[in-house]
């Protein structure tokens, strides 16, 4: 997802504009005590949301409206994890006009930038095990690449995870031959050439700027530290322990067969964003690829989680829906919804 934050650093605060998918919101940022350099975006608070989640038939009507009336996707799947471990899946639509099979919990979707959360979970796990430190410089683990620095300040692992490295969203030398898979033909030689010639515009850690490039470098650095490839690392450290056996980095045969949120308080952590409301902290991330959109989030206090998948990549396709449902349905009970 295209996103950026441009602001002026004064003391412990940043003031500027957060832009994502063409929408701009003026936000001020302060530092998170637990992780130096992590921004906090603040804005007026809103009323609390109801503790209960929307009923399945209400969610189904929302999905039908988005697919049939708004034409935002051909199909959408919502998965809900409730306190105590109860799970439910609500779907509407089909895979494709030429494929009339109804969607279900086994339908395969690409999750795009939500992969960043898996990368940051690996980072947190490796820190917990003492295998590395958050403030380790990236070039410690990628000696074959010339990682740019600024004023003697090196890019650290935490800077990549929190999008404060100073690296751009994508490298400027991408061929972009296939818009549906723009990174497919981006080689390590191209990456080496870009990093070797790129000048950081600011010190790492000074400013939030969403970077797919930085997230990719983080995954590469962690895999090199672990002595394995990225897919194996994520599978052994995250997917296996969590029982996510149908989640893959590379499409397997078995699988082949079958926005900016203008939240009241937005924080940026290790791969996650959080929106704080009165009495609620909603943790989430979203992603898009060529043809898919995804959202996943959770509320630790109420012990619920929401995942939404769509088989169309459109600006703000499902982010507002995911946050709406995660917050308990909001104004759904009053007859209005996003």
KOLSE-478051 format. One record per residue (C-alpha): residue in one letter; x, y, z. Coordinates in steps of 0.001 Angstrom, whole numbers, padded with zeros to 6 digits, always signed. Each point is the difference from the previous one (the first is absolute). Layout:
aXYZ/...
// end
This chain:
x+000000+000000+000000/x+001315+003430-000897/x+000409+002093+003117/x+002242+002771+001258/x+000411+002371+002909/x+001794+003284-000541/x+000602+002271+002943/x+002382+002270+001871/x+001874-001391+003025/x+000045+002298+003026/x+001291-001461+003233/x-001990-003155+000671/x-002837+000747-002403/x-000675-000034-003730/x-002626+002136-001697/x-001058-000685-003550/x-002301-001912-002334/x-000712-003747-000252/x-001031-001015-003536/x-001210-003396-001190/x-001863-000987-003154/x-000472+003643-001006/x-001486+001226+003282/x+001887+002389+002285/x-000483+000530+003743/x+001872+002572+002091/x+001501-001815+002993/x+002516+000716+002748/x+002341-002734+001230/x+001818-000560+003270/x+002526-002611+001064/x-001004-003365+001529/x+001986-000541+003167/x+000426-003762-000491/x+001483+000375-003499/x+001933+003217-000635/x-000915+001462-003351/x-003483-001552-000196/x-002582+002646-000982/x-003371+000596+001616/x-002655+001808-002004/x-002657+001822+001985/x-003382+001458-000790/x-003307+000545+001843/x-001521-003049+001671/x-003328-001620-000869/x-002646-001786+002063/x+000637-003621+000957/x-001316-002757-002237/x-002368-002733+001200/x+001723-003012+001534/x-002024-002498-002035/x+000812-000937-003567/x-002370+000332-002932/x-002211-002999-000733/x+000743-002169-003032/x-003078+001137-001939/x+000939+003662+000546/x+003529-000646-001268/x-001397-001932-002959/x-002142+003007-000956/x+003062+002254+000173/x+001960-002316-002289/x-002881-000307-002456/x-000259+003794-000176/x+003730+000341-000763/x-000012-002701-002650/x-003362+000450-001725/x-000676+003728+000465/x+003425+001657+000340/x+001859-002519-002203/x+003084+000150+002224/x+000734-003702-000452/x-001371-003194-001486/x+000192-001667+003389/x+000927+000739+003629/x+000731-002334+002911/x-000109+001067+003666/x+001447-002223+002733/x-000675+000749+003660/x+001735-001377+003088/x-001937+000645+003205/x+000811-000339+003708/x+000388-003626+000964/x+001208-000972-003468/x-003352-000119-001814/x+000448+000571-003729/x-002394+000949-002762/x+000348+000786-003679/x-002386+002200-002017/x+000285+000170-003785/x-001669+001513-003033/x+000752-000234-003704/x+002030-002234-002279/x+003600-000458-001116/x-000506+001318-003515/x-002790+000434-002566/x+001283-003156-001688/x+000209-001873+003317/x-003347-000145+001773/x+001297-001868+003061/x-001036+001761+003188/x+002758+001328+002245/x+000675-001672+003328/x+002644-000243+002701/x+002268-002049-002281/x+000050+002471-002901/x+003533+001178-000804/x+000806+003730+000130/x+003223+001984-000223/x+000595+002138+003115/x+002525+002514-001357/x+001400+002348+002643/x-001440-002056+002847/x+003093-002140-000567/x+001870+002804+001792/x-001669-001078+003231/x+001398-003528-000360/x+003456+001493-000592/x-000264+002122+003138/x-001184-003003+002017/x+003174-001796-001080/x+002023+003062+001038/x-001642+000060+003441/x+000590-003735+000413/x+003682+000299-000901/x+000414+002895+002442/x-001709-002050+002720/x+002388-002880-000648/x+003009+002294+000193/x+000985-000635-003622/x+000133+003711-000807/x-000972+003436+001303/x-002534+002509-001276/x+002686+002667-000303/x+002426-002206-001942/x+001087+001692-003250/x-001440-001681-003081/x+003380-000271-001726/x+001128-002336+002778/x-002163-002704-001564/x+000173+001029-003668/x+003748+000435-000643/x-000420-000409-003771/x-002111+003163-000210/x+001060+003604+000521/x-002687+001261+002347/x-000225+003819-000125/x+000504+002079+003142/x-000521+003681+000839/x+002245+002228+002117/x+001705-003118+001299/x-003282-001549+001143/x-000524-003551-001294/x-003378-001538-000787/x-000976-002390+002801/x-002318-003005-000062/x-002582+001935+002023/x+000053+002791-002584/x-000959-002476-002724/x-002793-001507+002114/x-001443+003410+000914/x+000403+001654-003416/x+002436+002639+001275/x+003052-001072-002013/x-000144+002866-002494/x-000257-002456-002885/x-002714+000687-002615/x-003149-002067-000455/x+001533-001864-002943/x+003384+000196-001757/x+000076+002214-003065/x+001588-002632-002256/x-002856-002520+000011/x-000844-001279-003516/x-003730-000290+000868/x-000498-002363-002941/x-002955-001696+001669/x-002246+002381+001987/x-001707-002982+001630/x+003365-001173+001391/x+002346+003008-000176/x+002762-001547+002104/x+000243-003247-001970/x+002853+001149-002223/x+001822+002176+002532/x+003420-001593+000404/x+002573+000281+002758/x+002345+001714-002437/x-002618+002714-000525/x-000444+000301+003748/x+003753+000281+000506/x+000226+002692-002667/x-002842+002015+001510/x+001244-000116+003586/x+003543+000805-001113/x-001103+003231-001641/x-002858+001110+002274/x+000510+002937+002391/x-002232+000011+003071/x-001915+003284+000335/x+000187-000017+003807/x+001400-001865+002988/x-001491-003462+000534/x-002595+000062+002769/x-000912+003659-000530/x-003155-000305-002092/x-002663-002543-000956/x-000153-000862-003709/x-001675-003251-001019/x+002487-002169-001876/x-000561-003323-001738/x+003719+000032-000797/x+000900+000274+003679/x-002322-002846+000959/x+001550-002204-002672/x+003500+000780+001259/x-001087-000907+003524/x-001205-003433-001093/x+003235-000537-001938/x+002135+001011+002997/x-001876-002312+002383/x+000301-002927-002391/x+003758+000571-000344/x+000382+000154+003794/x-001919-003270+000365/x+001985-001683-002775/x-003056-000920-002053/x-002367+001425-002607/x-002876+002343+000853/x-002775-002497-000697/x+001533-002660+002235/x+000617+002565+002732/x-003620+001196+000046/x-001314-003552-000167/x+002098-001245+002941/x-000265+003085+002223/x-003588+001153-000648/x-002214-002137-002212/x+000845-003361+001571/x-000277+001068+003655/x-003290+001794-000699/x-001459-002883-001983/x-000342+002030-003211/x+000626-003024-002200/x-001826+001373-003054/x+002025+003230-000070/x+002923+000089-002436/x+002549+002451-001323/x+000150-001907-003289/x-003217-001372-001491/x-000124-003756+000528/x-001922-002426-002213/x-002427-000755+002828/x-000905+003682+000241/x-000151+000599-003729/x-002879-002445-000282/x-002401+000978+002187/x+002263+027859+007674/x+001332+002640+001980/x-002260-000408+003012/x-000539+003410+001546/x-000209-001515+003459/x-000231+001938+003243/x+003460-001142+001149/x+002378-001853-002321/x+003231-001580+001209/x+002658-001768-002021/x+001725-003029+001498/x+001896-003033-001232/x-001942-000665-003176/x-003378+000909+001513/x-002047+003189+000192/x-002342+000692+002903/x-003066+002217+000189/x-000952+001060+003527/x-003498+000919+000986/x-001440+000613+003448/x+000576-003323+001742/x+001150-001780-003178/x+003278-000667-001766/x-000505-001545-003443/x+003151-001534-001486/x-000022-000524-003761/x+001732-000111-003363/x-001239-000179-003578/x+001376-000950-003373/x-000581+000017-003739/x+001457-001821-002980/x-001011-000132-003649/x-003554-001294+000406/x-000315-000476+003773/x-000502+002040+003182/x+000233-001167+003608/x-000435+001260+003556/x+000800-001589+003333/x-000341+001422+003478/x-000700-000822+003622/x-001184+001525+003253/x+002027-001463+002868/x-002300+001389+002678/x-003117-001670-001424/x+001964-002994-001337/x-001412+000148-003506/x+001621-000023-003429/x-001258+000791-003503/x+001441-000976-003392/x-001522+001243-003262/x+000989-001098-003517/x-001182+001412-003325/x+000682-001223-003540/x+000348+003559-001339/x+002716+002558+000702/x-001680+003380+000402/x+000898+003005+002163/x-001662-000335+003379/x-001623-003204-001202/x-000325-001636+003408/x+002057+001911+002609/x-002949+002003+001280/x-002149-003138+000082/x+002630-001887+002012/x+000362+002771+002585/x-003772+000455+000112/x-000565-003669+000822/x+002974-000200+002374/x-001366+002936+001972/x-003221-001909+000630/x-002116+001123-002925/x-000086+003691+000891/x-003080+001612-001493/x-001131-003264-001581/x-002705-000330+002648/x-001291+003444-000925/x-000375-001052-003621/x+003095+001646-001500/x+003320-001551-000938/x+003090+000804-002062/
// end
